[in-house]
Amino acid sequence: MTGNRRPTLGFAQLWNISFGFFGIQVGFALQNANMSRIFQTLGKSLDDLAVLWIAAPLTGLVIQPIIGHYSDRTWNRFGRRRPYFFAGALCATVALLAMPNAPGWLAAAMLLWLLDASLNVSMEPFRAFVGDMLRKDQHTAGYALQTAFIGAGAVVGSATPFLLDRWGVANAHPGGGIPDTVRYSFYLGGTVLFAAVMWTVLTTREYSPAELAAFDDREVGEHDEPPVPPASTIGGLAWIVGGLAIALLVSWFDGEKELYLLAGLVAAYGIARLVAGALYARGHKDNLLTNIVGDFSGMPPVMKRLALVQFFTWSALFIMWIYTTPVVAQYVYGSSDPASDAYNQGGNWVGILFAAYNAVAALAAAFLLRPLSARLGKARTHTLALLLGAAGYLSFFFLRTPTTLLAAEVGIGIAWASILAMPYAILASALPQAKLGIYMGLFNIFIVVPQLLVATVMGTIVRHFFPHEPIWTMAFAAGVMLLAALAMLRVREEGR
């Protein structure tokens, strides 16, 4: 390598950098399309689904900032980010192989926790990896190709149960257990995930810390001093009081017990601020807690605006992932009984619907996002895509046959492509290089918190207002996706 300019990478190198995400998304797709089905098969009711999904976002909330912090500071003979790719893929593969053999819903929930934690260990460094390896003018191309792999992996993961059914594999278990179509899909998914991540691990070479520091696009002094935590005493106590207030309201109004988790998270952040401030005052400035709390409070303005967009966006997505199966089974296939053949046919078709929106996302990432963002800018492109996603959710009220539902997935797929590419391309170009890992991890908080809210609140809404009409969850999804599009109007990208 000559000079101080970060080299331009060719297509083959971009492919190798992002190919592991194909396998990671196979795992996420199997989880998203089948976990509600698995939980219901193992005896849980419709209004229990949201809380059982809490494991997934909660692990991301804890894991991603920690992994981001340490991956920024890791360097050994295996690299900076690649050790995390490997470790996460290995554990996720174990979880995928074990999931269809879970003896009950509790074991399935624990395996979901392990699976999501492991996928997050691999995924978060992949986001920062693109920023490490590419110049700013290649960020859109890098994240778009990563999105194409995400879409392709999701197509494979989502469609496998349906295809196995067509190839003669049993789609219903005589004793009411997990069908062979799901079982074999998880086995295949674990194998593909591990192989794809190992491709990236074995075919890429990371820049050393000295090489990264020498590039002329590094900001001066960007990581020379640890961040200063925010004023700890008043702010920290306010967050603790807020958490206690939420807990009291839940108790007073006899709310869902899962809302105590939200109260605990709010109070925990207040405690973290107090502890980080105390450590910093005693001279312990450069540690995990002070860095996470300090960087969280000192987020760049563009990251704060994107955080609100992410909050609404991922609320809508999580509603879709939880409730699409019961919606399609009841309104298209005519059954709300998880043991019925019609319900399982609906579950298989949801896999095809999820495969369809991911296929659209892959095509949009490959052929639409780059020219559109070059013309409109990344921020306006994302606003338009979110509006199309909201229209896709609303169309569930009008499209009531399996084939016509595919039309809904076009708008959702374009939105999904943009969700996976545009915010990260905007963010990576605005963040200091040496903090890409921690900031990408902290950015995940605004993906996880709305999922926790949906998982704790949506079940209550369904139970009290439309216990037998899950179609209304799609109206909620459309509404919050529209709010995301409106929030995106406040985002100004670098250079525009």
N, C-alpha and C positions, 0 to 999 in steps of 0.2 A: 504494500500500500504506500503510495507516494502523496506528499502534500498533506494539507490539513482539511481538505474538503471531503465530506462523507461521500463515498462512491455511489453512483447510480447503479442499482441492481437490475439484472435482467429478469425475464419472466420465470426462468427455471429457478432462480434464487428466491424470487417472491413465492413461488409454488412451495419450495421446501420449507420456508419460514412458516407458512400458514397451514400446511397439509395436516398437521396434528389436530387442528381444530375440526377437521372432518370427523375424526374418531370421537373427540369430546362431544360433538353435537349428536352423533349417533346415540351416545349415552343419555344426553339430555332429552332427546326425542322419545326414546323408549320410556323414560321417566314421565315426561309430560303427557304422552298419549295413553299410558297404560296404568299409572298408579291409582287413579280414581277407580278404574275397573278392578284392579287387584284388591283395593281396600273393600269395595262393595262385595266382591266375590268372597272375601274372608269375613263378611258379616256386618260391615259398618253401613249405616244409613246415609241418605243423601245429605242431611244437614250436619253430619259428622265429618264430611270430606274436607272442608276448609281447615279445620283445626289439625287434622292429620297431616296436612301439607305444611304446617308450621316448621317442621324440621328442616325443610329445604332452605327457605330464606334465612332462618336463624343461623344456620351454619355459615352461609355466605356472609352475613353481617359480621361474624366473629373472625372468620378465616381470612377473608380477602385483604383487609388492612394489614393484618399481621404478615401474611405472605408477601404483600407488596413492600412492606418495610424491609423485611429480611432479604427479599430478592434484589432490592436495590443495592444491598450491601454485601451480597454473596459474590465471591469469586474463588473458584478452585479449578482443578484441571478438567472438570466436567463442564465449566462455564458459569454463567450468572443466572440465567433463567432455566436452562435445561434440566438441572437437578430436580426442580419443582415439577417440570413436565413429567419426568419419569416417575417420581414418587406418587403423584396424584393419579397417573394412569394405572399404575399397579394396583393401588387400593380400590379405584373405581371398577377395575376389571373383576376383582374379588367380589365386590358388592353386586355387580350385574349377574355374575354366575350364581350367587346365593339367593338373590331376590325371588325368583319363581319357586324356590323351595321353602319359602317362609312358612312356618307351621301355623301362624296366626297373624292378626292385624298388628299386634304389638311388635313382633319380630320384623314385619314388613316396614313399620314406621322407623325402627332402629336402622334397618338396612338402607332406607331412604335417606336417613341422616348421614350415614357413612358414604353413600353414593354421592350426595350433593356436596358434602365436604371435600371429597376426593376430586370431584370434577372442578370445584372452585380452586383447589390447590394448583391444578394444571392450567385452568382457564385464565386466571388473573395475570400470571406472568406472560401468557401469550399476547394479551393486550399490550403490555409494555414492550414486548419483544419487537413488535412492528416499529414502535417509536425508537427503540435502540438501533435498529438496523437500517432504517430508511431516512433519507433526507425529507425535509418538510414538504417539498414539491411532489414526493411520492407517497405521502400519507394517505391521500384519498385512494390511490391505486392499491396500496397495501391493505387497507381496511376493507375495500371493496372485494378484493380477492379472498380475504379471510371470510367475508360474508358469503361469498359464493360457496366456499367449502362448508360453512355452517349450514347453508341451505341444502347442499347436496347430502351432507351427513344426516340432516333431519329427514330428508326424503327417504333415505335408506332405513333409518330407525323407525319412522312412523309407518311406512308401508309394509314392513316385513310381516307382521301378523296377518294382514289381509292377503298378501301373496302366498304365505304358507297355507292359509285356508284354501285358496284356489288350487294349490298343488296337492291337496288331499290330507293335510295335517288336521287333526281333530281340533275344532274350534270351541268345543264345550266339554267339560269334564263330567263324566257320569255321576260322580259323587258331589258335584258342585264346587270342585276346587279350581285352581288356576289352569286354564286350557293349555294344550300343548303348543298352540300357535304363539301364545305369549311366552311360554317357557323357552322354546327354541329360539325365539327372537332375542331374548336376553342373553342366551349363550352365544349366539352369533355376534350380538352387539359388543359383548365384552372382548371377544377376539379381535374384532375390527378396531375397536378403540385403542387397544394396546399396540396393535401393529401400526396404526396411523401415527400415533404419538412417537413411537420409536423411529419412524421415518424422519420426522423433524429432528429428533435428538441426534441421529446418526449422520444426517446430511448437512447440518448447519455448523458454522463456526461463528462464535460470538466475538465481538470486539472486546478487548481487554479494557480495564478501567483507564489505563494510560492512553489507549487509542481513543476512547470516548472523550477523555479530557482534552485531547489534542485537536479534535474537530473544531472548525471555526464557527459552527452554529451553536456551540455551548455558550450559555449565558454566564457572564463573569460573576463569580462568587455565588453561584446558584445553590451550592450545597456545602459551603464552607463552615457555616455555623448551624447548629440545631435550631429549630423554630422555637419561639417563645410561646409557652401556653398562654391562653387568655387569662384575664384577671380571675383568680380562682375562687375567692371566698364568696362574694355576692353572687356571681354567676353560677357557681357550683351549687350553692344552697338553693338558688331559684329553681334549678333543674330538679333537685331532690324534692323540694316542696311540690313542684309540678307532678312528679311521679306519685307522691303520696295523695295528692288531690285526685288524680285519676283513679287510684285504688279505692279511695273513699266513695267516689261517684259510682264505681262499679258495685261496691257493697251496698250503697244506699238504694240504688235502683235495681238491685238484684240482677246485674248484668252477667253476661257470659264470663265464666271463670278464666277463659283464655285471655281476657282483656287485662288481667293482672300481669301478664307477660309484658304488655306494652308499658304499663306503669313501672314495672321493674327495669325496663330498658331506659326509660327516661331518667329514673333515679340513678341508675348505674352510670349514665353519662355525667351526671352531676358529681358523683363520687370520684369518677375518673379525673374530672377537672380539679377537684380539691387535691387529690393525690399528686397529679402532675405538677400543679403549682407548688406544692410543698417540696417535691423532689427538685424542681428547678431552683427554688430559693436556697436549698441546701447545697447547690453546686452540682447536682446529678442531672446535667442538662441533656446528655445524649443517650437516651434509653428509649425503649419501645413506647412506653406510655406518653412521655413528654413529646416525642416526635408525632405520634398519632393525634394527640389532642391539639398540639400546636399547629400541625399542618391542616387539621380539620377546621380550626378557627381562622386560619390564614389562607383559605382557598382563594385563588384568583377570581375576579368578578365574573368572567365568562363561565367558570365552573359552577358558581352559585346559581346563575341563571339556567344553565343546563340541568342543574340538580332538580329544579322545579319541574322542568319538562320530563325528566326521567321518572319523577314521583308519579305523575299522572299516567305516563305511558305504561309503566310496568304494573300499575294497578289494573289497567284494562287487560293487559296480557295475562296476568295471573287469574283474573276472572274467567277468561277464555279457556285457559288450560284446565281449570278445575271443573267447569260446568259444561263444556261442549259435549262430553259424552252423555250425560243425562239428558241434555237438551235434544240432541240428535236421536237418541234412543226413543225418547217419549214422543216427539213431535213428527219425526220422519218414519220411524220404524214401529211406533205404536206400543211401546212397552217401557215400563219403569221398573220391571222386575229383573235384577241382575242375574238371576238364574235362568232366564228364558233365552231361547235361541235368538229371538228378535233383538233382545238387548245386546247380545254378543255380536250380532250382525251390525248393529249400530256402532258398537265399540270398534269393530274393524273398519267401518267406513270413516269414523273419526280419524283413524290412522291415515286413511287416504286423504281426507281433508287437510290434515296437518302436513302430509307429504306434499299436497298441492300448493299450500301457501309457501312452503319452503322451496319448492321448485320454482315458483314465481320469484321468490326472493333471490335465488341463485341467478336466474336470468336477469333480473333487474340489476343486481350487483355487477354482473358481467357486462351488460349492454346499455343500461339506462342511467345509473347513478352518476357516472363520470361525465358524460356529455351534458346531463341536466344540471349538475352542480357547476360545471364550467360556464354555463349560460346564466343560471339563476343565482348561483352561490350555494354553499352547503346549507346555510340556515334556511333559505326559502325552499330549497329542495326538500328538506326535512319537514317543514310545515305542510307542504302539499301532500307528502306521503302520509302524514298522520291523519289528515282529513280523509284520505282514501281508506285508511284503516277504520275510522269511525263509520264510514258508509258501509264497509264490509260487515261490521257487527250488526248494524241496523237491519241489514238485508236478511238476517236469520228470521225476522218476523214475517217475511214475505215468501221466502224460498223454502218449500216444504217437501221437496223430493231429493233423493241422494245426488242426482246429476246436477240439478240447478244450484244446489249448495256450493258446487265448485266455483260458481261465479263470485260468491262472497269471498272466496279465498284469494281472488286476484287483488282486491284492494288491501286485504290483510297482508298478503305476501309482499306487495310493494312497500307498505309501511314497515314490515319486519326487516326488509333489506336495509332501509334507511336507518332504522333503530340500531342495527348492528354496525353501521358504518359511519354515518354522518356525525353523531355526537362525539365519537372517539377521534375522528379525523379533525374536527374542530378543536377538541381538547388537546390532542397530542401536539398540535402546532402552537398551542398557547402555554404549555407547561414547561418548566425547567427539566432538562434531560435527566439529571441525576435523581429526580423525584418522580419519574414516570410510574414506577411501581407503586409507591405509597399513594399517589394521587389517583391512579386507576383503581386501587383497592378502596380508597375512601369514596370514590365516585359510585362504587357498588352499593354503598349504604343507601343511596337514593333509588336503587333498584330493590333492595331488600326490605326497607321499612314499609313501602306500600304493599309489598307482598304479605308482610306480617299483619298489616291492617286489614287487608282483604281476608286473610286466613282467620282472623279473630272476629271481624265485624260482619263479613258477608254471610257467614253461617247464621248469625242472629237475624239478619235482614230476611234471609230466605225463610227461616223458621217462622217468623212472626207475620210476614206480609204476603208471601206467596209460596207456602210450603209444598204445594203440588204443581206450581207453574214456574219451573226454572228458566223458562224463556226470558223472563224479565231480567235475569242477570246480564243478558246481552245488551239490554238498554243501558244498564249501568256502565258496561264496558264502552259503549259508544259515547256516552256522556263524558267520561273521564278522558277518553282519547281526544275528544274535541277540546277539552281544557288544556291538554298537552300541546295541541296545535296553537292555541291562543298564547300560551306561555312562551312558545318558540319565537313569537314575534318580537320578544325582548332581547333575543340573543344576537349579538353582533360578532361575526367571525373576524379573525385577523386579516388585515389587508382590504377590508370592505367597510 
